[in-house]
Amino acid sequence: MSLHAAWDVITGATPVPGLQSAFTVFKFIVSCVQNVRTSRQQLVGLANAVGQLLAALQREFQSNKLTVGSCAQPLDELSSLLKDIHKFVQTEQDRSFLKALFHADSRISAIEMFYRRMGTTTTAFQISASLNIQHMLRDNERARVEDAHALTERFVVLRNDHNELRRELDINHKNMLAMMVSIERRMEENRGGNIPEQDFYAHTQHYLALTSGQEVKLEDWMISAFDVDYGPEIGAGGFGTVFKGTWNRTEVAIKLIHNGSGIAANVEIWMTLRHPNILQFLGANTLDDKPFVVMPLMPYNSREFLRIRPSWDPLYILRDISLGLEYLHGRKICHGDLKGINVLVEDSGRALLCDFGLARIKADITSRTRTAGDTVISGSRNWMAPELLSGSLPRPPSDIYAFGMTVYELYTDENPLATIPYGDFIELVFRIGVRPERPEEDECPRMNDGIWDLSERCWNKDAKARPTARQIHDTIKILLLGSSREPVVAAPLEQASPRHIPPSIPPPLPPRRIHSPPPHITPSPSRRLYSPPPHIPPSPPLYTSSPHPLPPPPPPPPPKPNDRKEIQQRQKDARLVETRRQDQDYLTVKFITDATFAVHDDIDLALLDDKNGWPASNIPTFPVPRQQPYFTFMSRTAKHFGYPADRIRLWVLVQRQNKTVRVDSLIPESAGTLTLDRIQKNMCPARNDLPLYLEILSAPHRFSNSIMIFLKHFNPDKQTLSGLTPFILLFNAYISYKEIKPTMVEVMDPELTFYESKFRDGDIICFEVEISQDERHKLESKGLRSNAISHYDFLDNRVMIVFQPRLYESDEDTPRFTLVLSKKDSCAMMSKMASKYLRHSADVELRMSTKIGDGSFQPVGKHQSVAEIVNPTGTVISYFSPRLNPPEYSMYTS
């Protein structure tokens, strides 16, 4: 197959008005296709098909059967289709041979989808009779077979000629290890798949091992440059540059670290962090000279969020920051670079900390080469504590100082201390003690006395006098009692008056960014810097060198009891009125997507509601007018999630009789004129909301005797379940995995078909990689789950326990921390895990007791189970450790 037909279209016609831009984009498509080498016949066929479509439209417009005025919408869809094809072939043109090989399945699927979209376009122009899309699909299938045959022949050449192999894969000493890791992972994922491809991988891996003299030690967190695709730059800072990118067919943020020598040592710590206000770590590359970290792509940083939602109270963001800091400090981790752009915010308003630990890494790297007398400053100068300016390494109190500066930043939308010249900064801030001055009330009306007092306590020059993250959170909870407005959780972002309910699917927002630095903002001429007079003595510290620290200063006086009660009642009444109005006019729609399913470590596809003390899953949620037609809702949904309307389908979730929540019924295309209220009452009458699963169509069609099931993978090393993309399987396929039920997992009979096992749409199967008995015993000896059955049992019996010192305030030596245990665990196991967290030696024994009604403590026996000493309302427990003096701790469940 050649491009002659496509070139004939380009050179043989002058585009009619309305098709000029389409012909221009088509030229770019043909130019890119000329340079691709993988799936060449398929891409040539796609280009020729586009040429046939444009030729047919040219004839229709020339004969006046079509006019520009009557085809405005189809022309826009045509333009969008051609731009997507051009972007696709341009990406394929730029891919290396190995990357193209890794992306073969997604490339073949994308080509088929483009043919489907062309069919939709011909229908919109009413020229279906002029083009036979089914014939094009058959030609595409023949081209796919030809491409596969050509690739197999290419494998033979590369196996027999190592010089050609090195040239084709661009093998050099810098990328060998990364290439070996990526190939090893593909071999594991595709085991039992394409035989020629597997043989090529095995041969290449053997050659790389011999040439490099290295062996691959594959870690779950490893992501190489061959596994990601870089997109546009979306931010830059002192530690690296952030790009929007793709990994595992998912949009992510890729932070390219300027100097990542210390990343590998911190990866194991980052992997263990799990908290609602900490940005999830997905993986990292430490295999070549361009290290990077992969993170979820978030909509906004905190300053961008507050600009878009000016009615949002910054206290809610600060509350989330304090919770994230408390978690990090409890794990003996310092953030090191806290500021507004390193706090990311979801559409729902939840704030997450990111970039923690990078300042310490940079300081460690720099300290290896500095000479005596040098000062290492790693971080953002305007937010840095005085002790950091003198060269100290980050510690929890320095994060608290940065928190105080972040308070000022979020309330004023200005960088703190922005008017101080660079050369005078250390002199004024470190030696003289200059701090930001409180803004005028008309400049910053939300800044009240309580918030300003909290800021001043945080940026105290004496690090010991600063509050802890927990004390900050307690103070913010009191301040929130008088807050003028509570944020509506999970509402879509948009600029709207607080009196108006936002629309169901928000309009397009500014380009999404992560870590992007705020624009330079010139401070107001009236804004001054505050320096305490030298004759005024500093405020007394919160802690002294005494082993019995003084209590912290009291928080700002709360409202009088009667005033507080009145405020709370007014807030409660207002929320009740608003809720009732929303229930009458708006329907809450919840979306479960492949991305939310992938990170859901629990039963079902997601937790739609709070359950047994565990919060509902963080899934996209929108209020939608009940009377909105379904076709309008579908169009807005597709636009919001970034897919063409013909590539998505929506399934309703229902609760089955066994109490599981599963995908149940597909909303048919014929429901376009029905209102959402009618759909909800007909298809999901047992709930007050409408939970939906968003299916992204990748296969051209579903067989009539097929079902859609969801797969989960249990990873014994990570002790997690991870959801995979739903699979379309034929009834006569055989399985050997495990099926998820409400409180149990059944081993499936591999001899039975799906039909014989009575599977239906929405069922979930969990699978695991078989491990040896020795490996199982090793995991179980550490108190870990060795198979999916034990993991599901843990999920059904888990309880969260919070430990806090009973006689002292939490600090670095006596932290407040949280453990998640099973109710079936023994108290001896609980003691062992708490001791391990506190980094005690194995011979240190913890003695625990429960607090009973009269306030006294009753000893806990080692052979008791956790279930015997905890209850949902919170059981206080103290434990005694010879390592602490006096070693009294308390513990309660939540």
Salt bridges, closest charged atoms under 4 A:
ASP84 OD2 - ARG117 NH1 2.91
GLU92 OE2 - ARG95 NH1 2.52
GLU92 OE1 - ARG107 NH1 3.19
ASP139 OD2 - HIS135 NE2 3.29
ASP139 OD1 - ARG142 NH2 2.02
GLU141 OE2 - ARG144 NH2 2.66
GLU153 OE2 - HIS149 NE2 2.92
GLU164 OE2 - ARG154 NH2 2.56
GLU164 OE2 - ARG167 NH2 2.56
GLU168 OE1 - ARG37 NH1 2.77
GLU168 OE2 - ARG154 NH2 2.55
ASP227 OD1 - ARG186 NH2 3.12
ASP229 OD2 - ARG95 NH2 2.61
ASP229 OD1 - LYS99 NZ 3.29
ASP229 OD2 - HIS103 NE2 3.51
GLU251 OE2 - LYS244 NZ 3.48
ASP289 OD2 - LYS174 NZ 3.62
ASP313 OD2 - ARG446 NH1 3.70
ASP320 OD1 - ARG319 NE 3.49
GLU326 OE2 - ARG470 NH1 3.73
GLU326 OE2 - ARG816 NH1 2.63
GLU346 OE2 - ARG350 NH2 2.87
ASP347 OD2 - ARG512 NH2 3.37
ASP355 OD2 - LYS255 NZ 2.45
ASP355 OD2 - HIS515 ND1 3.63
ASP364 OD1 - ARG360 NE 3.43
GLU387 OE2 - ARG466 NH1 2.76
ASP399 OD2 - HIS329 NE2 2.94
GLU409 OE2 - ARG303 NH1 3.07
ASP413 OD1 - ARG303 NE 3.04
ASP413 OD2 - ARG307 NE 3.08
GLU414 OE1 - ARG527 NH1 3.05
GLU427 OE1 - ARG431 NH1 3.61
GLU437 OE2 - ARG528 NH2 2.87
GLU443 OE1 - ARG527 NH2 2.33
ASP449 OD1 - ARG438 NH1 2.81
ASP474 OD1 - LYS477 NZ 3.93
GLU486 OE2 - ARG575 NH1 3.13
GLU566 OE2 - ARG570 NH1 3.04
GLU578 OE2 - ARG581 NH2 3.75
ASP601 OD1 - HIS791 NE2 3.19
ASP602 OD2 - ARG798 NH2 2.42
ASP604 OD1 - ARG662 NH1 2.45
ASP609 OD1 - LYS590 NZ 3.77
ASP609 OD2 - ARG687 NH1 3.06
ASP677 OD1 - ARG626 NH1 2.93
ASP677 OD2 - LYS681 NZ 3.23
ASP689 OD2 - LYS590 NZ 3.31
ASP689 OD1 - ARG687 NE 2.66
GLU695 OE1 - ARG649 NE 3.12
GLU746 OE2 - LYS741 NZ 3.42
ASP761 OD1 - ARG702 NH2 3.19
ASP763 OD1 - ARG656 NH1 2.56
GLU768 OE2 - LYS738 NZ 3.36
GLU768 OE2 - ARG776 NH2 3.86
GLU770 OE2 - ARG776 NH2 3.78
GLU780 OE1 - HIS777 ND1 3.94
ASP793 OD1 - LYS824 NZ 2.80
GLU812 OE1 - ARG395 NH2 2.70
GLU845 OE2 - LYS862 NZ 2.93
GLU888 OE1 - ARG806 NH2 3.04
